[in-house]
Amino acid sequence: MNYYSTNHLAPDASLEEAVIRGLAPDRGLYMPGTIARLPQAFFHALPTQSLQTIACRVADAFFGEDIPAGTLHELVNDTLNFPIPLVPVTDRIYSLELFHGPTLAFKDVGARFMARLLGYFIRKKELHREVNVLVATSGDTGSAVANGFLGVEGIRVCVLYPKGKVSAIQESQFATLGQNITALEVDGTFDDCQALVKSAFMDRELNDRLFLTSANSINVARFLPQAFYYFWAYAQLLQQHPQGAHELVICVPSGNFGNLTAGLIARRMGLPVKRFIAANNRNDVFYQYLQTGVYTPHPSIETLANAMDVGDPSNFARILDLYGHSHAAICADISGATYTDDAIAHTLHHTYATHHYLLDPHGACGFQALSDQLTHGQTGIFLETAHPAKFKATIDQTLGDAVLEIPDRLQAFMRGTKQSLPVSKRFEEFKEWLMER
Ligand SMILES: *Cc1c(COP(=O)(O)O)cnc(C)c1O
């Protein structure tokens, strides 16, 4: 299948080109050339299928032309080696718990798939040099990417993060790994880290010497696999509460809008979702766009749900593209919601007290939006995008420090030894280090 750029100024790309490039040369985002509707038989069979079986079928629709079925199914099964349960919170609101993977957040799905896909391309080409993945992180992306690529042959990952500006829990998830993962602790800000990565991609000498690529969230190999679990959520709802499937509303806590866009694609493939809600924190450019038709990016504002602190979401371009730039068409399928930190804290508290369900600050926006907007006869599913333990300080402050249990796999990270290399924010120094690898 070919991938086109949302800016329509770059030539179409093959899957391999789109994955290795990430961003199209015209700075647009790649979109799949066709979005195939899945047959009725697939939907009829859903209640009896496993997550892996469903995901393989959806993967066939995206990648079946480009990757042999056996290999593709291996990649999918290997990616999804953890459960994604649908858990009732109230009699009509369900949580899709996407936090049972290695780094306790939904980004594990896309990052693990991308790592395995890139590994496959490297093997197929018999490239006799390693691929270097460079990623700048302010916290969560680094852990999902580093753990996704951990131990994948032929790939080395370099995570750049700002010294003193990520939490100890976050740092432990990418700076303790060793093997093919190197963490660079940059004496600077997140913007300095990003600038180093950008300069590296633009440096001719470096690119002649090394095969460099990025693994950011706009990559089609991270973005499309997120459609898998929308079908799985629906399959579980059919099992648990079949009447609820008639009027289904799915709510997605959104920052860069990759997760929501993958849901919109699932709907295009025939998933019977009535409508979507995009739940925002105070970074609500999309919410404002829905109200006014005007898109006004702004610098990001720090909030309790910090993985959604995005002032200019990249996947907005994909949403516009999917709907032919029609504001009316977008509003017909998606509604918005926006919550302050006080509202988030209140929801965390209230949901725990009333329903004995412990949300994280991102899921809290999702749950609250369904509570506020579901109408009579509708059933809601929100994506619980991270485990509350990743936001321990917030949970302890809102609910007291006796509530939260830290999962074993997070404790294991926290026991690891930090192995990062301190570097300055000078590009020449970073380049020299890369050249010597
Ligand atoms: C990345 C992230 C989000 C935002 O997802 P997008 O696809 O960027 O909209 C929400 N919650 C958590 C916990 C995240 O890590």
The ligand as an SDF file (V2000), in Angstrom:
LIG
                    3D

 15 15  0  0  0  0  0  0  0  0999 V2000
    0.7670   10.2510   24.9920 C   0  0  0  0  0  0  0  0  0  0  0  0
   -0.3030   10.1860   26.0230 C   0  0  0  0  0  0  0  0  0  0  0  0
   -1.6000   10.7300   25.8070 C   0  0  0  0  0  0  0  0  0  0  0  0
   -1.9440   11.4950   24.5530 C   0  0  0  0  0  0  0  0  0  0  0  0
   -2.0710   10.6600   23.4450 O   0  0  0  0  0  0  0  0  0  0  0  0
   -2.0940   11.2870   21.9800 P   0  0  0  0  0  0  0  0  0  0  0  0
   -2.1330   10.1180   21.0690 O   0  0  0  0  0  0  0  0  0  0  0  0
   -0.8430   12.0890   21.8520 O   0  0  0  0  0  0  0  0  0  0  0  0
   -3.3200   12.1440   21.9060 O   0  0  0  0  0  0  0  0  0  0  0  0
   -2.5680   10.5650   26.7700 C   0  0  0  0  0  0  0  0  0  0  0  0
   -2.2940    9.9330   27.9260 N   0  0  0  0  0  0  0  0  0  0  0  0
   -1.0860    9.4050   28.1940 C   0  0  0  0  0  0  0  0  0  0  0  0
   -0.8400    8.7440   29.4810 C   0  0  0  0  0  0  0  0  0  0  0  0
   -0.0420    9.5010   27.2440 C   0  0  0  0  0  0  0  0  0  0  0  0
    1.1570    8.9880   27.5240 O   0  0  0  0  0  0  0  0  0  0  0  0
  1  2  1  0
  2  3  1  0
  2 14  2  0
  3  4  1  0
  3 10  2  0
  4  5  1  0
  5  6  1  0
  6  7  2  0
  6  8  1  0
  6  9  1  0
 10 11  1  0
 11 12  2  0
 12 13  1  0
 12 14  1  0
 14 15  1  0
M  END
$$$$
